[in-house]
Amino acid sequence: MFGLGFWELLLLFGIVLLLFGSSRLPSLMRNLGRSVVEFKQGMRDEAPDDSEPVERIKSPAE
């Protein structure tokens, strides 16, 4: 996972735990998960349709 070993992940988790505390960590992870889900849904909703023609902007050189 991202080239990180077990000890690096354990150290990273320890630092996050010290920064945010054990009481705020579950809500932080929950909000992060919701953000990822909403981002993925937004990307799916904003996908361009191939059925609509795209108007090309001509440059002055053309």
PyRosetta script that sets phi, psi and omega in degrees:
from pyrosetta import init, pose_from_sequence

init()
pose = pose_from_sequence("MFGLGFWELLLLFGIVLLLFGSSRLPSLMRNLGRSVVEFKQGMRDEAPDDSEPVERIKSPAE")
pose.set_psi(1, 103.8)
pose.set_omega(1, 178.8)
pose.set_phi(2, 58.7)
pose.set_psi(2, 21.2)
pose.set_omega(2, 179.0)
pose.set_phi(3, 74.1)
pose.set_psi(3, 14.1)
pose.set_omega(3, 178.9)
pose.set_phi(4, -97.4)
pose.set_psi(4, 137.4)
pose.set_omega(4, 177.4)
pose.set_phi(5, -87.5)
pose.set_psi(5, -177.7)
pose.set_omega(5, -178.4)
pose.set_phi(6, -60.9)
pose.set_psi(6, -45.2)
pose.set_omega(6, -175.7)
pose.set_phi(7, -69.5)
pose.set_psi(7, -35.2)
pose.set_omega(7, 177.7)
pose.set_phi(8, -66.0)
pose.set_psi(8, -42.4)
pose.set_omega(8, 177.5)
pose.set_phi(9, -65.1)
pose.set_psi(9, -39.0)
pose.set_omega(9, 178.0)
pose.set_phi(10, -64.6)
pose.set_psi(10, -40.9)
pose.set_omega(10, 178.0)
pose.set_phi(11, -66.3)
pose.set_psi(11, -42.1)
pose.set_omega(11, 177.9)
pose.set_phi(12, -62.6)
pose.set_psi(12, -43.9)
pose.set_omega(12, 177.6)
pose.set_phi(13, -62.2)
pose.set_psi(13, -39.8)
pose.set_omega(13, 177.8)
pose.set_phi(14, -63.4)
pose.set_psi(14, -40.1)
pose.set_omega(14, 179.0)
pose.set_phi(15, -66.4)
pose.set_psi(15, -43.5)
pose.set_omega(15, 178.5)
pose.set_phi(16, -62.7)
pose.set_psi(16, -40.4)
pose.set_omega(16, 178.8)
pose.set_phi(17, -63.6)
pose.set_psi(17, -40.0)
pose.set_omega(17, 178.2)
pose.set_phi(18, -68.4)
pose.set_psi(18, -38.9)
pose.set_omega(18, -177.8)
pose.set_phi(19, -69.7)
pose.set_psi(19, -44.9)
pose.set_omega(19, -173.0)
pose.set_phi(20, -101.0)
pose.set_psi(20, -18.4)
pose.set_omega(20, -179.4)
pose.set_phi(21, 82.2)
pose.set_psi(21, 157.8)
pose.set_omega(21, -175.6)
pose.set_phi(22, -74.3)
pose.set_psi(22, -20.7)
pose.set_omega(22, -179.1)
pose.set_phi(23, -79.3)
pose.set_psi(23, -32.4)
pose.set_omega(23, -177.6)
pose.set_phi(24, -93.1)
pose.set_psi(24, -14.3)
pose.set_omega(24, -175.3)
pose.set_phi(25, -62.0)
pose.set_psi(25, -45.4)
pose.set_omega(25, 178.9)
pose.set_phi(26, -61.3)
pose.set_psi(26, -41.4)
pose.set_omega(26, 179.6)
pose.set_phi(27, -69.5)
pose.set_psi(27, -34.1)
pose.set_omega(27, 177.2)
pose.set_phi(28, -63.8)
pose.set_psi(28, -45.5)
pose.set_omega(28, 179.0)
pose.set_phi(29, -67.4)
pose.set_psi(29, -37.7)
pose.set_omega(29, 178.6)
pose.set_phi(30, -63.1)
pose.set_psi(30, -45.7)
pose.set_omega(30, 179.0)
pose.set_phi(31, -65.8)
pose.set_psi(31, -35.7)
pose.set_omega(31, 177.4)
pose.set_phi(32, -65.2)
pose.set_psi(32, -42.0)
pose.set_omega(32, 177.6)
pose.set_phi(33, -63.7)
pose.set_psi(33, -41.8)
pose.set_omega(33, 177.8)
pose.set_phi(34, -64.3)
pose.set_psi(34, -38.3)
pose.set_omega(34, 178.7)
pose.set_phi(35, -63.3)
pose.set_psi(35, -41.7)
pose.set_omega(35, 179.6)
pose.set_phi(36, -65.3)
pose.set_psi(36, -42.3)
pose.set_omega(36, 179.4)
pose.set_phi(37, -63.6)
pose.set_psi(37, -44.6)
pose.set_omega(37, 179.4)
pose.set_phi(38, -65.4)
pose.set_psi(38, -36.3)
pose.set_omega(38, 178.0)
pose.set_phi(39, -64.7)
pose.set_psi(39, -44.9)
pose.set_omega(39, 179.0)
pose.set_phi(40, -63.3)
pose.set_psi(40, -40.6)
pose.set_omega(40, 177.9)
pose.set_phi(41, -65.1)
pose.set_psi(41, -40.8)
pose.set_omega(41, 178.4)
pose.set_phi(42, -64.3)
pose.set_psi(42, -38.5)
pose.set_omega(42, 177.8)
pose.set_phi(43, -66.4)
pose.set_psi(43, -37.3)
pose.set_omega(43, 178.9)
pose.set_phi(44, -68.9)
pose.set_psi(44, -39.5)
pose.set_omega(44, -178.7)
pose.set_phi(45, -71.5)
pose.set_psi(45, -30.6)
pose.set_omega(45, -175.6)
pose.set_phi(46, -92.7)
pose.set_psi(46, 8.8)
pose.set_omega(46, -179.9)
pose.set_phi(47, -66.9)
pose.set_psi(47, 134.3)
pose.set_omega(47, -178.4)
pose.set_phi(48, -71.3)
pose.set_psi(48, 145.1)
pose.set_omega(48, 176.1)
pose.set_phi(49, -82.3)
pose.set_psi(49, 140.2)
pose.set_omega(49, 175.4)
pose.set_phi(50, -80.2)
pose.set_psi(50, -12.8)
pose.set_omega(50, -177.4)
pose.set_phi(51, -75.0)
pose.set_psi(51, -26.2)
pose.set_omega(51, -179.0)
pose.set_phi(52, -92.1)
pose.set_psi(52, 128.7)
pose.set_omega(52, 178.8)
pose.set_phi(53, -70.8)
pose.set_psi(53, 143.8)
pose.set_omega(53, 179.1)
pose.set_phi(54, -98.3)
pose.set_psi(54, 126.7)
pose.set_omega(54, -179.5)
pose.set_phi(55, -80.4)
pose.set_psi(55, 126.2)
pose.set_omega(55, -179.4)
pose.set_phi(56, -89.9)
pose.set_psi(56, 132.4)
pose.set_omega(56, 177.8)
pose.set_phi(57, -85.3)
pose.set_psi(57, 124.6)
pose.set_omega(57, -178.8)
pose.set_phi(58, -85.5)
pose.set_psi(58, 139.2)
pose.set_omega(58, 177.2)
pose.set_phi(59, -83.7)
pose.set_psi(59, 159.9)
pose.set_omega(59, -179.1)
pose.set_phi(60, -61.0)
pose.set_psi(60, -23.6)
pose.set_omega(60, -178.4)
pose.set_phi(61, -72.9)
pose.set_psi(61, -20.4)
pose.set_omega(61, -176.4)
pose.set_phi(62, -82.7)
pose.dump_pdb("model.pdb")
